[in-house]
Structure formats: structure tokens, C-alpha cells
Amino acid sequence: MTIRHILSTGQRLCFDASGRPVDCLDSGQDGEFRTGEAWPKPRFTPQGEYLVLDRLTGLVWPRIASVGDFPMSWTEALSAVARMNEENSFGHSDWRLPNRRELSSLISYSHHRPALPAGHPFTVSQTWYWTSTTASLAPGYAWHVHLEGGRMFYGDKTRDAMVWPVRGDSPVLSSTGQRGCWDAAGAVIDCAATGQDGELHSGAPWPEPRFAVEEDCVRDLLTGLLWARSTDLLGACTWEEALLAATRQREKNRKWRLPSIRELESLVDAEYHNPALPSGHPFIDIREAYWSSTSSAFAPDWAYCLYLHKGAVGVGFKAKREFHAWLVALE
């Protein structure tokens, strides 16, 4: 089955637990399998003087990644984008604050400072950028992405971050699942005219049902990926132990592997937390955090991980036994 609605991470190299480069062949790492939608060449093309089309996603971004050239609160960010539409900025009135998947789609996990594809045409700040997606775990906070290294955590809506608006529809990206809207204090509000993720639902809609159980596996009908139904293969483990366990399973009966960070993040439903999975999911043995097969370009003795209880994308020290292994297969 073909993978859908998941982008390649851009990672082409492989590293051991000490951060030293290794041959990707039989490593089980992201750099070996290179799954997901491949990047076109060139990935970005200008649209006039001020705008850039991402040919991978179909989204259009301002070349200068800053509204007002200064950081602002989340509420101010939503208002600033609304003013862009009132003023028909850059000749368009359909700007929005990107949701968490739209903003993170720009991340290249093989680059840092900034974590954007080589040769990108943007002027960016290596700091946090707001998304329109509220953190359901703490609705006074919203998800933001750090362009220095590609992490995605939630930040206090009253604190400042940069603003990079987007326009257009993407057939490649899926929606985040968020349906509610909240103000800066975390109170539930009507979504109408808020510009929030819960109003716009940008991205491909999810099938209903989302998952189908296949014996001891679960098929994600949105992406086509086949996941182990048990999300904990061997308890808390190091990164290399997780890769080795996946290799041993692969030698048995399926094309099991440790997922890339984009594959892991594709499971997140931004409407929920503890765990941040779609309601009614069939998975068992849920744990708090999981290793991906994607090394950190910032420090390759670290690897990207998904904090499933809240939906955050962070990094973990490869030699530390604190994350879990959840296997995926392409069949």
C-alpha cells in the first residue's frame, strides 16, 4: 500500500549512538528507508518578489518569515494575520496562521540553524514560530515550532513568538484533527472568525473509521501505514536497542522498522492528549514517549522522539534508556 499524507524528512545520512557517521545499509534508520513524499527539485519556486511556492505541499509562504518583523503573543499573531487579509497583503486575502502540520512541513530534519532545506529562499529567525493549533493538554498554550532545530512544543499564548503566515490548500498534508477553539486563557470559545486551526480544518480530511485492526496490527486508513497494535515492543530502551529490536522483528515475518519522526507525528490527533491519539483508537500498551529512526542534525548523538501523551516533537539522547519502540511496516 502506498504511503499518503506523509512527507520525507529529508534525512539521507545515518549515525551511530555516538553521533559518528555510519553506512546506512542495514542500519534500520530513516536515512536508509527514506519513506514519505519525495521532495521535488527545486523544492521552492518564487511567485513574484515576495512570495514562495513550496512545490512539495502546494502551500505559498512569504519569503520574509515575519509579520511585523518582531515576535508577538498568539492572540496578536491571529489578529495580525486577519489584518493581512483586510489589507489584501501581497495581493491576497486568504492568509492564515499555519497549523502545526503546515508549519512543520517546512522542516528539514537533516539541517539545523535553520532546520530548513538547503538552498531555501527564506529570511527566517532561528527561534519559535506560532501555529494556529492549541495544545489540548493545556489550552492556554499553543503549538510552536523552533526553526533552529525543528522541535515542536507548546508555549504560553501570552508569551511572544514569530509569525509566518501561509495560504493555499495542500493535497499532501492531512488535517491535525483539532475541532475546538480556545482563547489565550484556555477558555472554550466559538470557532467562527477566530482563524484558529479548529475553525479552518486545513489539510486532507480523515477517513471514518481512521483505523482497521488486522490481527496484531493496525492499518491507518489515512496514511496506509501498518502499525504494531502493541505500542511497546521491549520497554524503555536506548535508540540502538530500538533499532536492533526492529531488525529482529523484520527478520521474522514483516517489513518492520522504527518509524521516521514524520510517520510517528502523523498519528497525533491535536484534539486529544493522554494520549494524543484519535478517539476510539485500537492501540494498546500506550507509553509516554517513543523513539523515531530520525537522527538529530543539530546533535547526531540525539534522535527525534514523539511525546505521545501531549503530541510534542522533541529529541532524546540516544544512549539513554528512557523512550519506547513502536514499530511500523509498509506492506
MODANOR-V442825 format. One record per pair of residues at least 4 apart in sequence whose C-alpha atoms are under 7 Angstrom apart, sorted by the first residue. I is the first residue (numbers start at 1). J is the second residue. Records with the same first field share a line. If there is no record, write none. Layout:
I = J, J
This chain:
1 = 224, 330, 331
2 = 224
3 = 36, 223, 224, 225
4 = 223, 224
5 = 172, 173, 174, 223
6 = 36, 37, 173, 262, 263
7 = 36, 37, 38, 262
8 = 34, 35, 36, 37, 38
9 = 108, 109, 262
10 = 108, 109, 110
11 = 30, 31, 109, 110
12 = 31
13 = 24, 31
14 = 21, 22, 23, 24, 29, 31
15 = 19, 20, 21, 22, 300
16 = 20, 21, 22
17 = 240, 301, 318, 319
18 = 301
19 = 300, 301
24 = 29, 31, 32
25 = 32
27 = 32
28 = 32, 243, 247, 257
29 = 33, 293, 294
30 = 34, 260, 293, 294
39 = 43, 56
40 = 55, 56
43 = 54, 55, 56
44 = 52, 53, 54, 55, 120
45 = 52, 53, 54
46 = 51, 52, 53
47 = 51, 52, 53
50 = 62, 63
51 = 60, 61, 62, 63
52 = 60, 61, 62, 63
53 = 58, 59, 60, 61
54 = 58, 59, 60
57 = 170, 172, 173
58 = 168, 169, 170
59 = 166, 167, 168, 169, 170
60 = 166, 167, 168
61 = 165, 166, 167
63 = 121, 122, 123
64 = 122, 123, 124
65 = 122, 123, 124, 164
66 = 162, 163, 164
67 = 163, 164
70 = 162
71 = 160, 161, 162, 163
72 = 76, 77, 160, 161, 162
73 = 77, 157, 158, 159, 160, 161
74 = 78, 130, 157, 158
75 = 79, 184
76 = 80
77 = 81, 163
78 = 82, 97, 195
79 = 83
80 = 84
81 = 85, 95, 96, 97, 165
82 = 86
83 = 87
84 = 88, 89, 93, 95
85 = 89, 92, 93, 94, 95
86 = 93
88 = 92, 93
89 = 93
94 = 167
95 = 165, 166, 167
96 = 165, 166, 167, 195
97 = 131, 132, 164, 165, 166
98 = 102, 103, 131, 132, 165, 166
99 = 103, 131, 132, 133, 197
100 = 104, 131, 133, 143
101 = 105, 176
103 = 131
104 = 145
106 = 116
107 = 115, 116, 150
108 = 115, 116, 117
109 = 115, 150, 296, 297
110 = 297
111 = 115, 116, 117, 297
112 = 148, 149, 297, 298
113 = 126, 148, 149
114 = 126, 147, 148, 149
115 = 147, 148, 149, 150
116 = 120
126 = 146, 147, 148
127 = 146, 147, 148
128 = 144, 145, 146, 147, 161, 162
129 = 144, 145, 146, 161, 162, 163
130 = 143, 144, 145, 161, 162, 163
131 = 142, 143, 144
132 = 196, 197
133 = 142, 143, 196, 197
134 = 139, 141, 142, 143
135 = 139, 141, 142, 143, 154
136 = 270, 271, 272, 273
137 = 273, 310
139 = 182, 186
140 = 156, 157, 184, 185, 186
141 = 154, 155, 156, 157
142 = 154, 155, 156, 157
143 = 152, 153, 154, 155
144 = 152, 153, 154, 155
145 = 150, 151, 152, 153
146 = 150, 151, 152
149 = 298
151 = 313, 314
152 = 312, 313, 314
153 = 312, 313
157 = 184
158 = 184
169 = 203
170 = 203
171 = 203, 204
173 = 203, 204
174 = 203, 204, 205
175 = 201, 202, 203, 204, 205
176 = 269, 270
177 = 269, 270, 271
178 = 197, 198, 269, 270, 271
179 = 198, 199, 271
180 = 191, 198
181 = 188, 189, 190, 191, 196, 198
182 = 186, 187, 188, 189
183 = 187, 188, 189
191 = 198, 199
192 = 199
194 = 199
195 = 199, 200
196 = 200
197 = 201
206 = 210, 222
207 = 221, 222
210 = 220, 221, 222
211 = 218, 219, 220, 221, 281
212 = 218, 219, 220
213 = 217, 218, 219
214 = 218, 219
216 = 228, 229
217 = 226, 227, 228, 229
218 = 226, 227, 228, 229
219 = 224, 225, 226, 227
220 = 224, 225, 226
225 = 328, 329, 330
226 = 328, 329, 330
227 = 327, 328, 329
228 = 326, 327, 328
229 = 283, 284
230 = 283, 284, 285
231 = 283, 284, 285, 286, 326
232 = 285, 286, 324, 325, 326
233 = 325, 326
234 = 325
235 = 324
236 = 321, 322, 323, 324
237 = 241, 242, 321, 322, 323, 324
238 = 242, 318, 319, 320, 321, 322
239 = 243, 291, 318, 319
240 = 244
241 = 245
242 = 246, 325
243 = 247, 258
244 = 248
245 = 249
246 = 250, 256, 257, 258, 327
247 = 251, 257
248 = 252
249 = 256
250 = 254, 255, 256, 257
255 = 329, 330
256 = 327, 328, 329
257 = 327, 328, 329
258 = 292, 293, 326, 327, 328
259 = 263, 264, 292, 293, 327, 328
260 = 264, 292, 293, 294
261 = 265, 292, 293, 294, 304, 305
262 = 266
264 = 306
265 = 306
267 = 277
268 = 276, 277, 311
269 = 276, 277, 278
270 = 276
272 = 276, 277
273 = 309, 310
274 = 309, 310
275 = 308, 309, 310
276 = 308, 309, 310, 311
277 = 281
288 = 307, 308, 309
289 = 305, 306, 307, 308, 323, 324
290 = 305, 306, 307, 323, 324, 325, 326
291 = 304, 305, 306, 323, 324, 325
292 = 303, 304, 305
294 = 303, 304
295 = 300, 302, 303, 304
296 = 300, 302, 303, 304
301 = 317, 318
302 = 315, 316, 317, 318
303 = 315, 316, 317, 318
304 = 313, 314, 315, 316
305 = 313, 314, 315, 316
306 = 311, 312, 313, 314
307 = 311, 312, 313
308 = 312
